[in-house]
């Protein structure tokens, strides 16, 4: 009996649908409402991400947070397989000042930063498949994130062996000028070496060198670093 009642109800539903016929459009609907559904603007939904990631931060800190590059529990900051640390910029300024900004200390800081930076960017190029523009964008964001200053590449033809990096608010230069006054020579030796490392990594060479031609610590408006093959700079009397 139950099955008969169930079949009867199903039949009534079918008859009702057949007698209703196709739905007619309500003339009161506007022509705008007759657009396909995919043409309507999507309703705004609440961003599920943490509030600090909803802002237009540089991609470097966002990647570090998302990839767990910062581990406060272990006291670690890791960037693409390399461990980093934050330290007071006064230490670097003090090293330059105590040495009298000697050529030996300048070369030591330059080469140390060149080698480590070159290894990092070769890794990014070969293992992560990053091209010239991506490497340069990454370097600018990373410099800003770790507090070196605001960088801008004037010449983009790095693969042709030319580089011109302008640094605003270079941390070492600003700190040196504030504590010790004007310097007779440039002081951004590590920054200069890092730029050489980037230049070599992008070009797949080892003979690219950089020179700081202007420095905030000397009283110049900004720090300027140029990079070319060693032989070319030697001909120009700059290296």
C-alpha positions in Angstrom: 0.0 0.0 0.0 2.8 2.4 0.9 4.5 1.8 -2.5 1.2 2.6 -4.3 0.8 5.9 -2.4 4.4 6.9 -3.2 4.0 6.2 -6.9 0.8 8.2 -6.9 2.5 11.2 -5.4 5.3 11.0 -7.9 2.7 10.9 -10.7 1.0 14.0 -9.4 4.2 15.9 -9.4 4.9 15.0 -13.0 1.4 16.1 -14.1 1.7 19.4 -12.2 5.0 20.2 -13.9 3.5 19.3 -17.4 0.4 21.5 -16.9 2.4 24.5 -15.7 4.2 24.9 -19.0 7.4 26.9 -19.5 8.1 29.9 -17.2 7.4 33.3 -18.8 9.7 36.2 -18.1 8.2 38.8 -15.8 7.8 42.0 -17.9 8.7 44.0 -14.8 12.3 42.6 -14.9 14.8 45.0 -16.4 16.8 44.1 -19.5 19.9 44.3 -17.2 18.5 41.4 -15.2 18.2 39.2 -18.3 22.0 39.1 -18.7 23.6 35.7 -18.3 24.6 35.0 -14.7 28.3 35.0 -15.4 28.0 38.7 -16.4 26.9 39.8 -13.0 29.7 41.2 -10.8 30.8 38.7 -8.2 29.8 39.5 -4.6 32.6 40.6 -2.4 33.6 38.0 0.1 35.7 38.5 3.2 39.4 37.9 2.7 40.3 34.7 4.7 44.0 35.6 4.9 45.5 37.1 8.1 45.2 40.8 8.1 48.9 41.4 7.7 48.9 39.5 4.4 46.0 41.5 3.0 48.1 44.6 2.5 50.4 45.2 -0.5 53.6 44.2 1.2 56.6 43.3 -0.8 56.6 39.7 -2.0 59.7 38.8 0.0 58.3 39.2 3.5 55.0 37.6 2.3 56.9 34.6 0.9 59.0 34.3 4.1 55.8 34.2 6.2 53.9 31.9 4.0 56.8 29.5 3.5 57.6 29.7 7.2 61.0 31.3 6.5 60.8 33.0 9.9 60.9 30.5 12.8 60.7 32.5 16.0 60.8 29.3 18.1 64.2 28.3 16.7 65.4 31.9 16.2 65.9 31.5 12.5 65.3 33.5 9.3 65.8 31.4 6.2 65.7 32.7 2.6 65.7 30.0 -0.1 68.0 27.6 1.8 70.3 30.3 3.3 70.1 31.4 6.9 70.1 35.1 7.6 70.1 37.3 10.7 69.2 40.9 11.6 71.9 42.9 13.3 72.4 46.6 14.2 73.8 48.6 11.3 76.1 50.4 13.8 78.3 47.3 13.7 79.2 47.7 10.1 79.6 51.5 10.4 81.9 50.9 13.4 84.0 48.4 11.5 84.6 50.8 8.6 85.4 53.7 11.0 87.7 51.7 13.3 89.7 50.5 10.3 90.1 54.0 9.0 88.1 52.8 5.9 91.3 51.1 4.9 91.5 49.3 1.5 92.2 46.0 3.2 89.0 46.1 5.3 87.0 47.5 2.3 88.2 44.6 0.1 87.4 42.0 2.9 83.8 43.3 3.2 83.4 43.6 -0.5 84.6 40.0 -1.3 82.8 38.4 1.5 79.5 39.8 0.4 80.2 39.2 -3.3 80.9 35.5 -2.8 77.9 34.8 -0.6 75.5 36.9 -2.7 76.7 35.3 -5.9 76.1 31.8 -4.5 72.6 32.8 -3.5 71.6 34.3 -6.8 73.1 31.4 -8.8 70.9 29.1 -6.7 67.9 31.3 -7.5 68.7 31.2 -11.2 69.6 27.5 -11.6 67.4 25.8 -9.1 64.4 28.2 -9.1 64.5 29.1 -12.8 64.5 32.9 -12.2 65.3 35.2 -15.1 67.1 38.5 -15.2 64.1 40.7 -14.4 62.9 38.3 -11.6 66.4 38.3 -10.0 66.7 42.1 -10.1 63.2 42.5 -8.6 64.0 39.9 -6.0 67.2 41.8 -5.1 65.5 45.1 -4.7 62.8 43.7 -2.5 65.3 41.7 -0.4 67.5 44.8 0.1 64.5 46.8 1.3 63.2 44.0 3.5 66.5 43.4 5.4 67.1 47.2 5.7 69.9 47.9 3.3 68.0 50.8 1.7 65.8 51.5 -1.3 67.4 50.3 -4.5 66.7 51.2 -8.1 68.4 49.8 -11.2 69.0 52.5 -13.8 70.3 50.3 -16.6 68.4 47.1 -17.1 70.8 45.5 -19.5 72.6 43.4 -16.9 73.1 40.5 -19.2 75.2 42.8 -21.4 77.6 43.4 -18.5 76.3 46.8 -17.4 74.8 47.7 -14.1 73.9 51.0 -12.4 72.3 50.8 -9.0 71.1 53.8 -7.1 70.5 53.4 -3.4 68.4 55.9 -1.4 68.8 55.8 2.3 71.7 53.4 2.3 71.8 52.2 6.0 75.6 52.0 6.4 76.2 55.4 4.7 73.4 57.1 6.7 74.7 55.6 10.0 78.3 56.5 9.3 77.4 60.1 8.4 75.3 60.4 11.5 78.0 59.1 13.9 81.3 60.1 12.4 80.5 62.9 9.9 81.5 63.0 6.2 83.9 60.3 4.8 86.5 61.0 2.2 85.8 57.7 0.6 82.6 55.6 -0.1 81.6 53.2 2.8 79.1 50.8 1.3 81.6 48.0 0.7 79.2 45.1 1.4 76.5 46.6 -0.7 78.9 47.1 -3.5 80.2 43.5 -3.2 76.6 42.2 -3.2 75.9 44.0 -6.4 78.9 42.4 -8.0 77.6 39.0 -6.9 74.3 39.6 -8.6 75.9 40.8 -11.8 78.1 37.7 -12.0 75.2 35.3 -11.2 72.9 36.8 -13.9 75.7 36.7 -16.5 77.1 33.4 -15.5 80.6 35.0 -15.3 83.2 35.7 -12.6 85.0 38.8 -13.9 82.2 41.4 -13.3 83.1 44.0 -10.7 81.4 47.0 -9.2 82.5 50.4 -7.9 80.7 52.9 -5.7 81.0 56.2 -7.6 78.8 58.3 -5.2 78.0 57.8 -1.5 75.8 59.5 1.0 78.6 59.3 3.6 80.6 61.6 1.3 77.8 64.1 1.1 76.4 62.9 -2.2 72.7 63.0 -2.7 72.5 59.2 -3.0 74.8 56.1 -3.3 75.5 55.0 -6.9 77.2 51.7 -7.8 78.2 50.8 -11.3 79.2 47.4 -12.5 81.1 46.3 -15.6 83.7 43.7 -16.6 87.0 44.1 -14.7 89.0 44.8 -17.9 86.6 47.6 -18.9 86.7 49.3 -15.5 90.4 49.0 -15.5 90.6 50.9 -18.9 88.4 53.6 -17.4 90.7 53.8 -14.4 88.0 52.9 -11.9 89.2 49.5 -10.7 
